[in-house]
Amino acid sequence: MKTKAVRLYGAKDLRLEEFDLPIMQDDEILAEVFTDSLCMSTFKAVKQGYNHTKVPNDIDKNPIIIGHEFCGKILAVGKKWSAQYNVGDKFVIQPNIGVKGGLAPGYSYQFIGGNATKIIIQNQVMLNGSLLKYTGDTYFEGSLVEPLSCVIGAFNANYHLEKMYSHKHIMGIKENGNMAILGATGPMGFLAIDFALHGPKKPKLLVITGRTQSKLDLAKKLYTQEEASRQGVELHYINTGKISSITKTLTGLTEDNYGFDDVFVFVPEENMVTQAEEILAYDGCLNFFAGPSVRDFRPKINFYNVHYKAIHIVGTSGGNTGDMKEAVALIENKRVNVAKIATHILGLNDVVDTTLKLPEFTGGKKIVYTQKRFSLTALDEFENNGSELQKELHKIIGKTGGLWSHEAEQYFMENAPAL
């Protein structure tokens, strides 16, 4: 069976190609991909090529399909899995499929990845429980399950003492505690705000920082202080570029300058990690969420506080299958509105150029419709573009305050040109 896919041959060497998939085996599944969400982690892998931890050394001869945030439909099921999966099932995939060395779809394999029209899902994915059924309304929201699961995984990885001097830890953020999310003005930061407000454990105080006022203003519009108040959360947005003492300003928002129980760092800057440690309270947990692109990343940490304040430092790189299932449920039940972070759409034809320039683009998530031919376009550009397709899309998303929607996706999938 033919497929079209974007494959990585070496550092910054991406190619859109058509080729034959192998014959599906009895322990495999054949699937069609409809959407993929472009991720900065993919850009890092493309930039580094085989120097990336998850990218094999032989991609010049056996190129891999990029993209790990994808959603699609099952076309055929090998007999080993016929009792568990059905033709026509919608699915999402947890990329951490339990392979030694962290090999994963979208980074490591020739026949499975999100930027493809059709794929072969290998046995290991199902063995690990990483192929998840998804019954959400849209494919694009399915492609945002994995990013949300990364945030959920980070929140679940934090931990605190059961009580002072106890050696027993309670996993997860501190319920009704003080939380700060530093550098939370990108799409992943926005998901973290949403989850902090609507997840199973909520802080009583939530402080969001950034240095670009327009991004903070957008966050404040999407995740209002009024909505936070209804959830029992006191929410503050702080522009750290406009204050002289970040530590004093942030801790001053806590009762008696107590500090923060949970601090998340969403930008890989050494000074931001240092600032995060400085605002921790006793038994506080610092989660380094952002992935650095350099191996020699060595921020200053005050180990006096590690010793006497019993602070914890954790890092997460993606979620696990449990986090993924939680993300699926939150999206299916519409408790978290991931549509708020989808700001651009494109077809598979524009994935190569967009991926190579991903850090240059503003806005949130770029949703790829893999079966379509369409240039990268921001949702707020539809009104000023000339095609009838885009004019109609502008009318449709006007019903949802400019957010991409089920109706918009259906119209686009029915009317946009095929690849």
C-alpha positions, 0 to 999 in steps of 0.5 A: 500500500502506498503512503505519503510521508515526511521523512528525516534523512539527516540533520535538517534533511526532511523530504516529503515522499511517496513510498510503499508500506510493507505488508501488514503482519498478523501482530500489526495494525494498518491505520490512516492518519488525519491530523498531526500537531507540530511540536518543538521536540520534533524540530529539535530532532530534525535539527540534531539528526542522528545526534538526537537521543531518539533518532537512529544512526542509520537514517540516511539509509532508513529514514524515519517518519516525523511527528508524534502528536497524531490522530487517525482511524484504523483501516485493518487489524492483524488477527493478534489484536482483532479482539481488542481493536476494530476497523473504523476505531479512532485512535491516538498513540502514546509515543513512549511505547516502552522501548529501551533507549526511548525509541518512539513513533515520530522519532525512530521508525520507518513506517509509523509517524504523524506526518503520513497519510497511512502507517503501520503500527507495530506490535510493541505499541499495542503490547505496551498499551500505547494505542488508545481508542479515542471518541472525541468529536474532532481529529485535531483535538486528538492530536492535542492529547499528547501535549496535554498528557505531557502537562498532566505527567508533569503535574503528577510527577511533583511530590510533597511530604505527607507531613514535616519530617515524614519520609512518606511522599504524596504524589502530585501537586499540592492541593490548595497550595501555591503554584507558579508557572514560569514562562507559561505564555506558549501553547504548552504553558496555556495547557498547563494553565487550563489543567491547573484550573480544571484538573483533579487537584487545584492550587489556591494561588496560581501565578503565571509569568512571561516577558511579552505583554501581548502573550500575557494578555492573550493568556488572560483573555483565554483563561480569565481570572473570573473563570479561575475564581469560579474554580476556587483559584486566585490567578495572577499574570505577571510580566517579569520583564517589568519588575526589578525583583522577581523573587520579592514580587512573586513571593509577595503574592503568597501569604506572609511571603511563604513562597510556592509549593509547586513551581514549573519552568516552561522555558529552558533558561538557566536564570529562570531555573535559579529564580524558580528555586528561590521562590520555593517554600519549605517542601516545595517542588521545582519541575523543570518542564522545558527541554533544553537543546544543549547538553551542558545546561547547568543552572545555579541551585542553592543547596542550602535550601535543598538541605534545610528547606527539603525542596525537591527537583524533578524533570519530566519528558512527556507523559506515560500511558496513564497520563495519556488516558487522563488527557483523552478523558479530559478532552472527550468530556470537554473539561479542558478546551485544547482548541484554545491553543490551535492557531494555524492549520496546514497540509502535509505539503507544507510540513517540511518548510514549517518544521524547519522554521518552527521557532520563527513562527508565533502563535500556538499549535500548528495542526497538520491535515495529512490528507490535504494540500494547504499552505500554513495559515493562521486562523486569524488570517482567513478573513483577509485571504481571498479563497472561498474556502478561507472566507467560509472558514472565517465565518465558521470559526466566528461562531466559536470566538475564532477558535478552530472547531468541529464544524471548521474541521469537517468543512475543511476536510470536505472542501480543502484540496487533496494532497 
